[in-house]
Amino acid sequence: MPPHTLSALRTTLGNIDAATRRTVRMPRTPARPAWPDRDYLGWRDPSAPQRGYLFTEHAGPLRGIMLTTTRARAGAGRAVMCELCRIPRRFEQVSLFVAPTGLAERRMSTLGTYLCVDLDCNARVNALRPLTPLDPPAEALVAGRRAELAERAARFIDEVLAVR
Ligand SMILES: [Zn+2]
């Protein structure tokens, strides 16, 4: 993804109203990984920790959604999988996130999915390395997983925004 300013990102949040958009904050620390290594952008709001944001530019214009999470997580002691990166993780590293939908129709409904708690799957996907001699070389492995990550993130965001 190319870099965007916070105000540009705020205006694309399609599932919240203008008043809520003005309250969106970004972490002070610079985004890691760098913009070109991102297939979607995600972060947790530093002043409203239950909130998170996802943005994509995959196969279309920049668009984004707000999500909220609760302390409810998958069963303790179990390995779970984030729906975006599909990398198995410990239960406390994955959480249920819920996005409000139907803002335009003034309907209150939500769409939920299990995601990495830091909303930063890219950092882990970029670090993937072959585990067996049968796996593709690291470069091809990462490229393939990044394409899947971009596709899944865009699909979820578009589902919430109901643009497809
Ligand atoms: Zn993930």
Backbone and ligand atoms as CSV (ligand in chain L), in Angstrom:
chain,resi,resn,atom,element,x,y,z
A,1,MET,N,N,0.842,-1.202,0.000
A,1,MET,CA,C,0.000,0.000,0.000
A,1,MET,C,C,0.875,1.250,0.000
A,2,PRO,N,N,0.487,2.277,-0.730
A,2,PRO,CA,C,1.202,3.560,-0.627
A,2,PRO,C,C,0.824,4.267,0.677
A,3,PRO,N,N,1.660,5.202,1.151
A,3,PRO,CA,C,1.346,5.884,2.418
A,3,PRO,C,C,0.119,6.793,2.317
A,4,HIS,N,N,-0.606,6.917,3.420
A,4,HIS,CA,C,-1.769,7.813,3.494
A,4,HIS,C,C,-1.720,8.571,4.806
A,5,THR,N,N,-2.289,9.788,4.816
A,5,THR,CA,C,-2.353,10.553,6.050
A,5,THR,C,C,-3.527,10.046,6.896
A,6,LEU,N,N,-3.486,10.374,8.187
A,6,LEU,CA,C,-4.571,9.964,9.077
A,6,LEU,C,C,-5.901,10.555,8.608
A,7,SER,N,N,-5.894,11.820,8.145
A,7,SER,CA,C,-7.168,12.421,7.745
A,7,SER,C,C,-7.721,11.735,6.493
A,8,ALA,N,N,-6.831,11.331,5.580
A,8,ALA,CA,C,-7.293,10.603,4.392
A,8,ALA,C,C,-7.889,9.257,4.792
A,9,LEU,N,N,-7.236,8.598,5.752
A,9,LEU,CA,C,-7.723,7.299,6.196
A,9,LEU,C,C,-9.072,7.440,6.907
A,10,ARG,N,N,-9.184,8.462,7.773
A,10,ARG,CA,C,-10.432,8.681,8.508
A,10,ARG,C,C,-11.639,8.804,7.584
A,11,THR,N,N,-11.468,9.583,6.488
A,11,THR,CA,C,-12.622,9.837,5.623
A,11,THR,C,C,-13.081,8.580,4.894
A,12,THR,N,N,-12.219,7.562,4.804
A,12,THR,CA,C,-12.636,6.353,4.086
A,12,THR,C,C,-13.323,5.337,4.993
A,13,LEU,N,N,-13.372,5.595,6.302
A,13,LEU,CA,C,-14.019,4.638,7.212
A,13,LEU,C,C,-15.525,4.637,6.925
A,14,GLY,N,N,-15.984,3.589,6.246
A,14,GLY,CA,C,-17.326,3.599,5.683
A,14,GLY,C,C,-18.422,3.059,6.580
A,15,ASN,N,N,-18.073,2.515,7.738
A,15,ASN,CA,C,-19.131,1.912,8.564
A,15,ASN,C,C,-19.344,2.652,9.890
A,16,ILE,N,N,-18.865,3.899,9.970
A,16,ILE,CA,C,-19.116,4.725,11.160
A,16,ILE,C,C,-19.511,6.133,10.710
A,17,ASP,N,N,-20.123,6.909,11.610
A,17,ASP,CA,C,-20.563,8.257,11.232
A,17,ASP,C,C,-19.416,9.263,11.385
A,18,ALA,N,N,-19.670,10.497,10.909
A,18,ALA,CA,C,-18.623,11.524,10.871
A,18,ALA,C,C,-18.125,11.862,12.273
A,19,ALA,N,N,-19.014,11.878,13.265
A,19,ALA,CA,C,-18.609,12.217,14.632
A,19,ALA,C,C,-17.627,11.175,15.161
A,20,THR,N,N,-17.886,9.905,14.906
A,20,THR,CA,C,-16.984,8.846,15.362
A,20,THR,C,C,-15.661,8.917,14.615
A,21,ARG,N,N,-15.709,9.247,13.314
A,21,ARG,CA,C,-14.482,9.351,12.512
A,21,ARG,C,C,-13.503,10.355,13.104
A,22,ARG,N,N,-14.053,11.465,13.648
A,22,ARG,CA,C,-13.172,12.499,14.206
A,22,ARG,C,C,-12.418,12.025,15.441
A,23,THR,N,N,-12.900,10.964,16.084
A,23,THR,CA,C,-12.249,10.483,17.309
A,23,THR,C,C,-11.167,9.439,17.028
A,24,VAL,N,N,-10.972,9.073,15.760
A,24,VAL,CA,C,-10.003,8.028,15.416
A,24,VAL,C,C,-8.576,8.525,15.657
A,25,ARG,N,N,-7.805,7.751,16.389
A,25,ARG,CA,C,-6.403,8.080,16.651
A,25,ARG,C,C,-5.501,6.982,16.097
A,26,MET,N,N,-4.246,7.397,15.807
A,26,MET,CA,C,-3.253,6.465,15.280
A,26,MET,C,C,-2.149,6.322,16.317
A,27,PRO,N,N,-1.510,5.152,16.417
A,27,PRO,CA,C,-0.385,5.036,17.350
A,27,PRO,C,C,0.727,6.009,16.972
A,28,ARG,N,N,1.482,6.489,17.970
A,28,ARG,CA,C,2.557,7.447,17.699
A,28,ARG,C,C,3.729,6.780,16.986
A,29,THR,N,N,3.965,5.528,17.301
A,29,THR,CA,C,5.108,4.842,16.692
A,29,THR,C,C,4.832,4.617,15.203
A,30,PRO,N,N,5.848,4.780,14.359
A,30,PRO,CA,C,5.625,4.613,12.923
A,30,PRO,C,C,5.178,3.193,12.594
A,31,ALA,N,N,4.398,3.097,11.546
A,31,ALA,CA,C,3.858,1.801,11.154
A,31,ALA,C,C,4.974,0.836,10.775
A,32,ARG,N,N,4.909,-0.362,11.311
A,32,ARG,CA,C,5.810,-1.442,10.920
A,32,ARG,C,C,4.949,-2.623,10.492
A,33,PRO,N,N,5.230,-3.288,9.424
A,33,PRO,CA,C,6.284,-3.000,8.466
A,33,PRO,C,C,5.990,-1.741,7.665
A,34,ALA,N,N,6.944,-1.325,6.847
A,34,ALA,CA,C,6.795,-0.114,6.042
A,34,ALA,C,C,5.632,-0.284,5.055
A,35,TRP,N,N,5.117,0.823,4.568
A,35,TRP,CA,C,3.938,0.814,3.691
A,35,TRP,C,C,4.035,-0.177,2.539
A,36,PRO,N,N,5.147,-0.209,1.773
A,36,PRO,CA,C,5.161,-1.111,0.605
A,36,PRO,C,C,5.060,-2.583,0.982
A,37,ASP,N,N,5.387,-2.923,2.232
A,37,ASP,CA,C,5.317,-4.323,2.658
A,37,ASP,C,C,3.962,-4.687,3.243
A,38,ARG,N,N,2.989,-3.791,3.108
A,38,ARG,CA,C,1.660,-4.039,3.671
A,38,ARG,C,C,0.666,-4.406,2.579
A,39,ASP,N,N,-0.148,-5.403,2.872
A,39,ASP,CA,C,-1.216,-5.786,1.949
A,39,ASP,C,C,-2.545,-5.261,2.453
A,40,TYR,N,N,-2.583,-4.864,3.715
A,40,TYR,CA,C,-3.695,-4.095,4.267
A,40,TYR,C,C,-3.086,-3.305,5.415
A,41,LEU,N,N,-3.810,-2.302,5.893
A,41,LEU,CA,C,-3.318,-1.535,7.043
A,41,LEU,C,C,-4.273,-1.778,8.199
A,42,GLY,N,N,-3.730,-2.057,9.378
A,42,GLY,CA,C,-4.585,-2.263,10.544
A,42,GLY,C,C,-3.890,-1.775,11.789
A,43,TRP,N,N,-4.673,-1.222,12.733
A,43,TRP,CA,C,-4.087,-0.858,14.022
A,43,TRP,C,C,-5.177,-0.792,15.075
A,44,ARG,N,N,-4.765,-0.827,16.356
A,44,ARG,CA,C,-5.665,-0.639,17.493
A,44,ARG,C,C,-5.570,0.821,17.912
A,45,ASP,N,N,-6.726,1.419,18.252
A,45,ASP,CA,C,-6.770,2.841,18.611
A,45,ASP,C,C,-6.130,3.056,19.979
A,46,PRO,N,N,-5.069,3.902,20.070
A,46,PRO,CA,C,-4.391,4.089,21.358
A,46,PRO,C,C,-5.263,4.753,22.415
A,47,SER,N,N,-6.292,5.528,22.011
A,47,SER,CA,C,-7.140,6.161,23.031
A,47,SER,C,C,-8.472,5.443,23.216
A,48,ALA,N,N,-8.733,4.410,22.450
A,48,ALA,CA,C,-9.939,3.583,22.630
A,48,ALA,C,C,-9.541,2.149,22.308
A,49,PRO,N,N,-8.883,1.471,23.278
A,49,PRO,CA,C,-8.234,0.184,22.989
A,49,PRO,C,C,-9.177,-0.914,22.488
A,50,GLN,N,N,-10.488,-0.757,22.724
A,50,GLN,CA,C,-11.392,-1.788,22.215
A,50,GLN,C,C,-11.625,-1.636,20.711
A,51,ARG,N,N,-11.174,-0.507,20.152
A,51,ARG,CA,C,-11.403,-0.247,18.729
A,51,ARG,C,C,-10.197,-0.592,17.875
A,52,GLY,N,N,-10.454,-1.046,16.652
A,52,GLY,CA,C,-9.407,-1.270,15.668
A,52,GLY,C,C,-9.900,-0.839,14.302
A,53,TYR,N,N,-8.964,-0.718,13.361
A,53,TYR,CA,C,-9.309,-0.267,12.012
A,53,TYR,C,C,-8.593,-1.123,10.984
A,54,LEU,N,N,-9.267,-1.372,9.879
A,54,LEU,CA,C,-8.673,-2.093,8.750
A,54,LEU,C,C,-8.893,-1.285,7.482
A,55,PHE,N,N,-7.845,-1.184,6.663
A,55,PHE,CA,C,-7.932,-0.474,5.386
A,55,PHE,C,C,-7.335,-1.343,4.293
A,56,THR,N,N,-7.884,-1.203,3.092
A,56,THR,CA,C,-7.343,-1.924,1.936
A,56,THR,C,C,-7.382,-1.034,0.712
A,57,GLU,N,N,-6.525,-1.357,-0.238
A,57,GLU,CA,C,-6.574,-0.734,-1.562
A,57,GLU,C,C,-6.561,-1.817,-2.610
A,58,HIS,N,N,-6.796,-3.070,-2.181
A,58,HIS,CA,C,-6.746,-4.205,-3.089
A,58,HIS,C,C,-7.904,-4.123,-4.087
A,59,ALA,N,N,-7.598,-4.173,-5.381
A,59,ALA,CA,C,-8.603,-4.210,-6.451
A,59,ALA,C,C,-9.657,-3.118,-6.305
A,60,GLY,N,N,-9.228,-1.906,-5.978
A,60,GLY,CA,C,-10.196,-0.816,-5.876
A,60,GLY,C,C,-9.611,0.369,-5.145
A,61,PRO,N,N,-10.451,1.364,-4.851
A,61,PRO,CA,C,-9.967,2.544,-4.141
A,61,PRO,C,C,-9.699,2.241,-2.665
A,62,LEU,N,N,-9.032,3.179,-1.983
A,62,LEU,CA,C,-8.797,3.044,-0.549
A,62,LEU,C,C,-10.134,3.009,0.186
A,63,ARG,N,N,-10.330,2.027,1.065
A,63,ARG,CA,C,-11.546,1.932,1.862
A,63,ARG,C,C,-11.207,1.299,3.201
A,64,GLY,N,N,-12.004,1.616,4.225
A,64,GLY,CA,C,-11.675,1.119,5.555
A,64,GLY,C,C,-12.901,0.926,6.419
A,65,ILE,N,N,-12.693,0.168,7.499
A,65,ILE,CA,C,-13.777,-0.103,8.451
A,65,ILE,C,C,-13.253,0.005,9.879
A,66,MET,N,N,-14.172,0.291,10.813
A,66,MET,CA,C,-13.854,0.222,12.233
A,66,MET,C,C,-14.380,-1.087,12.782
A,67,LEU,N,N,-13.641,-1.689,13.711
A,67,LEU,CA,C,-14.081,-2.900,14.393
A,67,LEU,C,C,-13.946,-2.681,15.885
A,68,THR,N,N,-14.677,-3.477,16.655
A,68,THR,CA,C,-14.470,-3.460,18.101
A,68,THR,C,C,-14.218,-4.883,18.568
A,69,THR,N,N,-13.485,-4.989,19.656
A,69,THR,CA,C,-13.228,-6.308,20.214
A,69,THR,C,C,-13.636,-6.308,21.678
A,70,THR,N,N,-13.839,-7.480,22.213
A,70,THR,CA,C,-14.154,-7.618,23.628
A,70,THR,C,C,-13.057,-8.462,24.246
A,71,ARG,N,N,-13.146,-8.676,25.538
A,71,ARG,CA,C,-12.130,-9.516,26.163
A,71,ARG,C,C,-12.381,-10.988,25.876
A,72,ALA,N,N,-13.568,-11.291,25.343
A,72,ALA,CA,C,-13.887,-12.688,25.041
A,72,ALA,C,C,-12.951,-13.202,23.961
A,73,ARG,N,N,-12.220,-14.216,24.279
A,73,ARG,CA,C,-11.301,-14.796,23.308
A,73,ARG,C,C,-11.572,-16.281,23.186
A,74,ALA,N,N,-10.923,-16.876,22.213
A,74,ALA,CA,C,-11.096,-18.311,22.010
A,74,ALA,C,C,-10.649,-19.057,23.267
A,75,GLY,N,N,-11.073,-20.287,23.418
A,75,GLY,CA,C,-10.829,-21.075,24.619
A,75,GLY,C,C,-9.371,-21.102,25.037
A,76,ALA,N,N,-9.124,-20.844,26.316
A,76,ALA,CA,C,-7.761,-20.808,26.842
A,76,ALA,C,C,-7.040,-22.122,26.558
A,77,GLY,N,N,-5.770,-22.004,26.196
A,77,GLY,CA,C,-4.959,-23.191,25.992
A,77,GLY,C,C,-5.061,-23.757,24.593
A,78,ARG,N,N,-5.997,-23.232,23.804
A,78,ARG,CA,C,-6.156,-23.760,22.456
A,78,ARG,C,C,-5.365,-22.927,21.468
A,79,ALA,N,N,-4.908,-23.568,20.410
A,79,ALA,CA,C,-4.329,-22.824,19.296
A,79,ALA,C,C,-5.477,-22.381,18.406
A,80,VAL,N,N,-5.435,-21.166,17.942
A,80,VAL,CA,C,-6.486,-20.657,17.075
A,80,VAL,C,C,-5.846,-20.004,15.859
A,81,MET,N,N,-6.679,-19.700,14.900
A,81,MET,CA,C,-6.155,-19.151,13.668
A,81,MET,C,C,-6.857,-17.848,13.334
A,82,CYS,N,N,-6.064,-16.848,12.998
A,82,CYS,CA,C,-6.598,-15.582,12.510
A,82,CYS,C,C,-7.176,-15.825,11.119
A,83,GLU,N,N,-8.340,-15.247,10.840
A,83,GLU,CA,C,-8.998,-15.475,9.554
A,83,GLU,C,C,-8.303,-14.761,8.400
A,84,LEU,N,N,-7.435,-13.813,8.687
A,84,LEU,CA,C,-6.756,-13.109,7.596
A,84,LEU,C,C,-5.440,-13.783,7.215
A,85,CYS,N,N,-4.532,-13.971,8.197
A,85,CYS,CA,C,-3.223,-14.538,7.849
A,85,CYS,C,C,-3.227,-16.057,7.908
A,86,ARG,N,N,-4.227,-16.658,8.626
A,86,ARG,CA,C,-4.315,-18.128,8.750
A,86,ARG,C,C,-3.039,-18.741,9.308
A,87,ILE,N,N,-2.370,-17.993,10.181
A,87,ILE,CA,C,-1.190,-18.527,10.860
A,87,ILE,C,C,-1.659,-18.980,12.248
A,88,PRO,N,N,-1.412,-20.249,12.612
A,88,PRO,CA,C,-1.846,-20.721,13.930
A,88,PRO,C,C,-1.158,-19.930,15.039
A,89,ARG,N,N,-1.948,-19.512,16.056
A,89,ARG,CA,C,-1.387,-18.688,17.114
A,89,ARG,C,C,-1.935,-19.148,18.446
A,90,ARG,N,N,-1.346,-18.642,19.535
A,90,ARG,CA,C,-1.872,-18.955,20.856
A,90,ARG,C,C,-3.180,-18.198,21.055
A,91,PHE,N,N,-4.042,-18.740,21.943
A,91,PHE,CA,C,-5.398,-18.206,22.080
A,91,PHE,C,C,-5.421,-16.723,22.437
A,92,GLU,N,N,-4.407,-16.251,23.223
A,92,GLU,CA,C,-4.441,-14.846,23.634
A,92,GLU,C,C,-3.954,-13.906,22.531
A,93,GLN,N,N,-3.470,-14.466,21.437
A,93,GLN,CA,C,-2.971,-13.637,20.330
A,93,GLN,C,C,-4.018,-13.410,19.247
A,94,VAL,N,N,-5.182,-14.028,19.427
A,94,VAL,CA,C,-6.270,-13.904,18.460
A,94,VAL,C,C,-7.538,-13.536,19.213
A,95,SER,N,N,-8.322,-12.620,18.661
A,95,SER,CA,C,-9.518,-12.177,19.360
A,95,SER,C,C,-10.666,-12.009,18.371
A,96,LEU,N,N,-11.895,-12.088,18.883
A,96,LEU,CA,C,-13.064,-11.853,18.037
A,96,LEU,C,C,-13.252,-10.351,17.856
A,97,PHE,N,N,-13.267,-9.906,16.613
A,97,PHE,CA,C,-13.534,-8.512,16.274
A,97,PHE,C,C,-14.869,-8.435,15.563
A,98,VAL,N,N,-15.626,-7.366,15.871
A,98,VAL,CA,C,-16.958,-7.211,15.302
A,98,VAL,C,C,-17.044,-5.838,14.638
A,99,ALA,N,N,-17.547,-5.801,13.414
A,99,ALA,CA,C,-17.671,-4.541,12.678
A,99,ALA,C,C,-19.143,-4.198,12.506
A,100,PRO,N,N,-19.531,-2.938,12.819
A,100,PRO,CA,C,-20.909,-2.536,12.542
A,100,PRO,C,C,-21.138,-2.453,11.036
A,101,THR,N,N,-22.317,-2.862,10.603
A,101,THR,CA,C,-22.657,-2.798,9.177
A,101,THR,C,C,-23.979,-2.060,9.024
A,102,GLY,N,N,-24.345,-1.762,7.804
A,102,GLY,CA,C,-25.674,-1.211,7.534
A,102,GLY,C,C,-25.862,0.211,8.005
A,103,LEU,N,N,-24.770,1.008,8.039
A,103,LEU,CA,C,-24.870,2.415,8.469
A,103,LEU,C,C,-25.832,3.186,7.564
A,104,ALA,N,N,-25.728,2.951,6.239
A,104,ALA,CA,C,-26.540,3.701,5.275
A,104,ALA,C,C,-28.033,3.433,5.487
A,105,GLU,N,N,-28.366,2.191,5.817
A,105,GLU,CA,C,-29.790,1.842,5.985
A,105,GLU,C,C,-30.248,2.067,7.423
A,106,ARG,N,N,-29.369,2.617,8.262
A,106,ARG,CA,C,-29.676,2.830,9.676
A,106,ARG,C,C,-30.113,1.535,10.366
A,107,ARG,N,N,-29.554,0.444,9.896
A,107,ARG,CA,C,-29.815,-0.829,10.551
A,107,ARG,C,C,-28.633,-1.130,11.446
A,108,MET,N,N,-28.878,-1.648,12.617
A,108,MET,CA,C,-27.784,-2.027,13.490
A,108,MET,C,C,-27.544,-3.517,13.348
A,109,SER,N,N,-26.512,-3.866,12.616
A,109,SER,CA,C,-26.116,-5.258,12.569
A,109,SER,C,C,-24.590,-5.294,12.588
A,110,THR,N,N,-24.037,-6.463,12.751
A,110,THR,CA,C,-22.589,-6.578,12.853
A,110,THR,C,C,-22.101,-7.804,12.096
A,111,LEU,N,N,-20.812,-7.778,11.797
A,111,LEU,CA,C,-20.153,-8.905,11.153
A,111,LEU,C,C,-18.880,-9.152,11.946
A,112,GLY,N,N,-18.648,-10.396,12.357
A,112,GLY,CA,C,-17.498,-10.669,13.209
A,112,GLY,C,C,-16.541,-11.672,12.612
A,113,THR,N,N,-15.290,-11.589,13.053
A,113,THR,CA,C,-14.286,-12.556,12.611
A,113,THR,C,C,-13.144,-12.597,13.624
A,114,TYR,N,N,-12.412,-13.708,13.651
A,114,TYR,CA,C,-11.254,-13.833,14.542
A,114,TYR,C,C,-10.018,-13.288,13.843
A,115,LEU,N,N,-9.330,-12.346,14.516
A,115,LEU,CA,C,-8.158,-11.692,13.926
A,115,LEU,C,C,-7.028,-11.615,14.939
A,116,CYS,N,N,-5.787,-11.485,14.439
A,116,CYS,CA,C,-4.641,-11.228,15.314
A,116,CYS,C,C,-4.942,-9.978,16.144
A,117,VAL,N,N,-4.703,-10.017,17.462
A,117,VAL,CA,C,-5.104,-8.909,18.331
A,117,VAL,C,C,-4.446,-7.583,17.935
A,118,ASP,N,N,-3.244,-7.622,17.354
A,118,ASP,CA,C,-2.577,-6.367,16.977
A,118,ASP,C,C,-2.963,-5.910,15.563
A,119,LEU,N,N,-3.812,-6.659,14.871
A,119,LEU,CA,C,-4.246,-6.341,13.506
A,119,LEU,C,C,-3.049,-6.099,12.583
A,120,ASP,N,N,-1.999,-6.862,12.790
A,120,ASP,CA,C,-0.782,-6.662,12.010
A,120,ASP,C,C,-0.267,-7.994,11.468
A,121,CYS,N,N,-1.105,-8.655,10.686
A,121,CYS,CA,C,-0.732,-9.951,10.108
A,121,CYS,C,C,0.467,-9.835,9.176
A,122,ASN,N,N,0.634,-8.677,8.548
A,122,ASN,CA,C,1.707,-8.516,7.562
A,122,ASN,C,C,3.087,-8.788,8.143
A,123,ALA,N,N,3.296,-8.335,9.385
A,123,ALA,CA,C,4.605,-8.534,9.999
A,123,ALA,C,C,4.936,-10.027,10.069
A,124,ARG,N,N,3.929,-10.852,10.383
A,124,ARG,CA,C,4.168,-12.288,10.496
A,124,ARG,C,C,4.254,-12.966,9.133
A,125,VAL,N,N,3.396,-12.546,8.209
A,125,VAL,CA,C,3.437,-13.149,6.868
A,125,VAL,C,C,4.777,-12.844,6.193
A,126,ASN,N,N,5.273,-11.612,6.343
A,126,ASN,CA,C,6.552,-11.247,5.724
A,126,ASN,C,C,7.720,-12.034,6.315
A,127,ALA,N,N,7.541,-12.558,7.527
A,127,ALA,CA,C,8.621,-13.285,8.196
A,127,ALA,C,C,8.554,-14.793,7.968
A,128,LEU,N,N,7.567,-15.257,7.198
A,128,LEU,CA,C,7.425,-16.704,6.968
A,128,LEU,C,C,8.653,-17.265,6.240
A,129,ARG,N,N,9.083,-18.449,6.690
A,129,ARG,CA,C,10.201,-19.129,6.044
A,129,ARG,C,C,9.798,-20.575,5.796
A,130,PRO,N,N,10.367,-21.228,4.772
A,130,PRO,CA,C,10.009,-22.628,4.505
A,130,PRO,C,C,10.335,-23.525,5.701
A,131,LEU,N,N,9.425,-24.454,6.012
A,131,LEU,CA,C,9.634,-25.348,7.150
A,131,LEU,C,C,10.146,-26.715,6.711
A,132,THR,N,N,9.832,-27.100,5.493
A,132,THR,CA,C,10.280,-28.392,4.977
A,132,THR,C,C,10.874,-28.172,3.590
A,133,PRO,N,N,11.666,-29.144,3.109
A,133,PRO,CA,C,12.232,-29.013,1.755
A,133,PRO,C,C,11.160,-28.993,0.672
A,134,LEU,N,N,9.939,-29.423,1.021
A,134,LEU,CA,C,8.860,-29.435,0.034
A,134,LEU,C,C,8.207,-28.066,-0.128
A,135,ASP,N,N,8.436,-27.160,0.842
A,135,ASP,CA,C,7.862,-25.812,0.749
A,135,ASP,C,C,8.564,-25.017,-0.349
A,136,PRO,N,N,7.852,-24.038,-0.957
A,136,PRO,CA,C,8.528,-23.171,-1.930
A,136,PRO,C,C,9.584,-22.318,-1.245
A,137,PRO,N,N,10.544,-21.764,-1.998
A,137,PRO,CA,C,11.546,-20.883,-1.386
A,137,PRO,C,C,10.888,-19.694,-0.686
A,138,ALA,N,N,11.589,-19.113,0.294
A,138,ALA,CA,C,11.006,-18.069,1.152
A,138,ALA,C,C,10.325,-16.966,0.352
A,139,GLU,N,N,10.977,-16.508,-0.703
A,139,GLU,CA,C,10.433,-15.390,-1.467
A,139,GLU,C,C,9.074,-15.734,-2.079
A,140,ALA,N,N,8.984,-16.925,-2.661
A,140,ALA,CA,C,7.730,-17.359,-3.289
A,140,ALA,C,C,6.666,-17.638,-2.233
A,141,LEU,N,N,7.096,-18.212,-1.104
A,141,LEU,CA,C,6.184,-18.509,-0.005
A,141,LEU,C,C,5.526,-17.228,0.507
A,142,VAL,N,N,6.352,-16.205,0.775
A,142,VAL,CA,C,5.836,-14.934,1.295
A,142,VAL,C,C,4.943,-14.259,0.248
A,143,ALA,N,N,5.370,-14.257,-1.010
A,143,ALA,CA,C,4.576,-13.608,-2.064
A,143,ALA,C,C,3.197,-14.251,-2.182
A,144,GLY,N,N,3.153,-15.577,-2.116
A,144,GLY,CA,C,1.878,-16.287,-2.214
A,144,GLY,C,C,0.965,-15.979,-1.043
A,145,ARG,N,N,1.532,-15.990,0.163
A,145,ARG,CA,C,0.723,-15.716,1.359
A,145,ARG,C,C,0.282,-14.265,1.409
A,146,ARG,N,N,1.121,-13.367,0.908
A,146,ARG,CA,C,0.735,-11.943,0.890
A,146,ARG,C,C,-0.440,-11.728,-0.061
A,147,ALA,N,N,-0.435,-12.409,-1.188
A,147,ALA,CA,C,-1.553,-12.273,-2.144
A,147,ALA,C,C,-2.848,-12.755,-1.495
A,148,GLU,N,N,-2.776,-13.872,-0.756
A,148,GLU,CA,C,-3.964,-14.393,-0.065
A,148,GLU,C,C,-4.429,-13.428,1.027
A,149,LEU,N,N,-3.462,-12.868,1.751
A,149,LEU,CA,C,-3.783,-11.933,2.829
A,149,LEU,C,C,-4.505,-10.695,2.265
A,150,ALA,N,N,-3.976,-10.148,1.173
A,150,ALA,CA,C,-4.594,-8.974,0.539
A,150,ALA,C,C,-6.020,-9.287,0.107
A,151,GLU,N,N,-6.204,-10.460,-0.467
A,151,GLU,CA,C,-7.525,-10.870,-0.966
A,151,GLU,C,C,-8.514,-11.036,0.192
A,152,ARG,N,N,-8.089,-11.720,1.261
A,152,ARG,CA,C,-8.999,-11.971,2.399
A,152,ARG,C,C,-9.358,-10.674,3.119
A,153,ALA,N,N,-8.367,-9.795,3.300
A,153,ALA,CA,C,-8.636,-8.529,3.990
A,153,ALA,C,C,-9.637,-7.706,3.188
A,154,ALA,N,N,-9.429,-7.625,1.866
A,154,ALA,CA,C,-10.338,-6.846,1.020
A,154,ALA,C,C,-11.733,-7.464,1.034
A,155,ARG,N,N,-11.805,-8.787,1.010
A,155,ARG,CA,C,-13.112,-9.456,0.992
A,155,ARG,C,C,-13.897,-9.140,2.271
A,156,PHE,N,N,-13.212,-9.192,3.421
A,156,PHE,CA,C,-13.909,-8.916,4.684
A,156,PHE,C,C,-14.352,-7.456,4.745
A,157,ILE,N,N,-13.463,-6.532,4.382
A,157,ILE,CA,C,-13.798,-5.103,4.415
A,157,ILE,C,C,-14.969,-4.814,3.474
A,158,ASP,N,N,-14.925,-5.375,2.267
A,158,ASP,CA,C,-15.997,-5.142,1.297
A,158,ASP,C,C,-17.310,-5.765,1.747
A,159,GLU,N,N,-17.222,-6.879,2.463
A,159,GLU,CA,C,-18.425,-7.515,2.984
A,159,GLU,C,C,-19.090,-6.596,4.006
A,160,VAL,N,N,-18.259,-6.007,4.878
A,160,VAL,CA,C,-18.788,-5.073,5.885
A,160,VAL,C,C,-19.403,-3.848,5.204
A,161,LEU,N,N,-18.729,-3.347,4.188
A,161,LEU,CA,C,-19.222,-2.149,3.494
A,161,LEU,C,C,-20.297,-2.495,2.468
A,162,ALA,N,N,-20.466,-3.802,2.199
A,162,ALA,CA,C,-21.462,-4.285,1.237
A,162,ALA,C,C,-21.346,-3.566,-0.106
A,163,VAL,N,N,-20.102,-3.428,-0.573
A,163,VAL,CA,C,-19.904,-2.783,-1.867
A,163,VAL,C,C,-19.873,-3.805,-2.996
A,164,ARG,N,N,-19.867,-5.076,-2.632
A,164,ARG,CA,C,-19.837,-6.070,-3.708
A,164,ARG,C,C,-21.188,-6.755,-3.816
L,1,ZN,ZN,ZN,-3.491,-12.523,11.436
